[in-house]
Amino acid sequence: MKLFSILKLVKKIPKTSWSSKDPLNYKPKFKTLFFLILGLFLFGLGETLLLASGAGVSPWTVLAEGMSIYSSYSVGICTFVVSVTVLFFWIPLKQKLGAGTVLNVIIISMTFDYTLPYLPNPETYELKVLQAIVGTIIVGLGSGLYLTANLGPGPRDGLMTGLQKVTKKPIALVRSFLEITVVFFGWLLGGTVGLGTVIFALGIGPAVAVGIYFVSKNFK
């Protein structure tokens, strides 16, 4: 099936036999938890591939990388700090934590630190860009798995939806505001903004849609 046809078909998160009926379920089935953890690991692995490529990283990782350069702490630790800080903004927005929210903070941060030493650092620009594309695709697949688990949004997604409810602004405008803001401050701190950042910004939507389609067709 052509990519454009897949993008048109994916209009919502699918419900599978292992999807949680309640996003605030703190005692999910083993299968639900397995796919959630697998999805979050793949999400983190894709982000780390972008970082290792040297071609530029996703907006929120620009901020974490900048903090890492400024503070000398690892990107994983800085990602954890950013995620926890974002969760504090959930309080006035009255957002609720799910098991997936908590595991999102922990697993993605750990994946950065535990996989980065083993990932390739391409020397040619063409390979850097190729690795950035592969990383974006893997983030999309991971998103398809963890979103389908339906155990609560990640910190940044919850911030986005919470702000949208308060401001009544279009979700795209709120998301763009957040992404541009974190890229700006991350860049000021020395985070890497490059073609990989653009690839992620333009490609993550289609990658997530393809990931969701793949999950719905292969993981009933």
N, C-alpha and C positions, 0 to 999 in steps of 0.2 A: 504494500500500500504506500502511496506517495506521502511524503512528509506533510504537505499542505492538507491532505485529506485527514490525516491523523490529528493535526492541530484543530481542524474544524469539528472533529468528533468529540474531543475532550472538553467538556463544559463543566464538569464537577468531579469531586473526589469519589472514586468508586467505593461501593460497599462490598466487602468480601466476607468469606466465612470466618476470617480472623480479625476483621475490623471490630474495634470496641464500639458498643452501642452508646456508651457514655464517655465523653472526653475526660471527665473527672474521675474515671474509674481507677482506683489505686490498687486493685487486685485483678489485673488483666490475665487473660489466658496465656499460657506459656507461648503458644504460637504467635499471639499478638505481640508479646514482649520480644520474641525472637526477631520478628520482622522489623519492629521498631528499632531495636539495637543495630541490626544489620543495616537498615536504612541510614541511621545516624552515623554509623562508621563509614559507609560509602560517601555520605555527604562530607564528612571531615576529610576523607582521603582525597576526594576531588578538589576540595579547597587547598589541601596541602600540595597536591600536584601543581596547582596554579602558583602557589608560593615558590615551590622548588624550580619552576620553569624560568623564573626571573623576568618574565614578560609582563608582569603586572598581576595584581590579585583582585579579588572581589572587594566591593566597597567597604564592608565591615572588617575585612582582613587588612585592608590598607590602614585602618585605624589601629588594629591590634599590632600590626607590624611596626607602625610608627611608634607606638607605646613601647614596644620591645626594644627598638633602637635607642629610644630616649632613656629607658629605665634599666636596660641590660637584662631584664627578665625574658623568658622564652615567649615565643608567639602563643604557645598553648596557654601559658599562665595569663598572658594579657587578654587572650580571647575569653578565658574564664572570668576575669575581672570585668571586662566589658559586658558580658552576659549577665552577671550578677548585678551590675550597676543598672542595666536596662530593666531588670526585674523590679528594682526599687521604684522605677517610674510607673510600674503596673499598679502600685498601691493607690495613688489618687485616681487612676483610671478605672479602678475596681475590676481589674482583670484577675482571673483565677488560674492558679497553677494546676497543671495536669502532670501525670507521671512522665509523659513525653517531654514536658517543659524542663523538668529537673534533669532527666537523662540527656537531653539536648545539651545543656550547659556542661555536663561532665564528660560525655563521650566525645563530642567534637573537640573540646579542648585537649583531651588526652590523645586523640588521634593525631593532632598536629605534632605534638612532642615525640610520640613514639614511632611515627612513620617517616617524619621528615629526614632523619639521618640515612634512611635506606632508599630514598627516592632519587631518581636521576636529576642531575643539573646540566641540562643541554648546553653545548658550547655554541652551536650555530643558531642564528635567529629563527630560521625555519623550524628547527626542532623545538625551540622555545615556544613558538606559536602553536605548533602541533600539540605539545604537551598541555598548553593552556586550553585548547579545544577539547582534548580528551578529559581534562579535569572538569570542565563545565558539563560535559555529557554525564560523567559519573555523579556529579552533584545532582543532576536532574533525575537519574535513576534512584539515588538515595532518597531524594525528596518524594518520589512516587511511593516508595515503601513506607517511609515514616509518616507521611500525610495520610495514607490509607489506613494505617494502624489506628488513627483517630484517638490519640491519647493526650491531646492538648497541643497548642501551638508552641513554636520556639519563641524565645524571648523577643526577638526582633519582630516577628509576625504579630505577637500579642501587643507589642507597643504600637505597631501600625494600625491594627484594628481598634485598639483603645483610643488612639488619637482621632481616628476617623469618626468614632461615635461621639466624641466630645466636640470636635470642630465642625462636623457635618460636611467636610470637604470630600471630594472624590478620592477613592482609595488610591488611585494612581498618583494623584498630586501629593498625598501624604507620604506614600512610599518614595517618590522621587525626592521630596524634601529631605527625608531621613538619609537616603543614600548619598545625595550630594553633600549634605552636612558632614557625614562621617568621612567621606572621601577627602573633603577640604581639610578637616582637622588632622586626619591621618597623614595627608600629604605634607602639611606643615611640620609634622613630627618626623618626617623622613620616610614614610611608607611608600611602597612602589606603585606608581600609577603608570600604566602603559597599555599596549595593545591588548594584553590579557584582561585588563579591567574592562575595556570596551567589548571584547569578545564575551565576557561574562555578562555584562549589562544587556547586550543585545541577544545573547544566546540562551540565557537561563530560562526565559519564559518557554520557548520551544522545547528546551531540554527537559524541563519539568513535565510538560504536556506529553512528550514521548515516553518519559519515565512512568507516568501515570497510566498511559495506554499499555505499555509493556507489562506493568504489574497487573492490570485488570484482565489481560489476556492470558497470562502465564501463572498467576498465583491466585487461584480461586479460593 
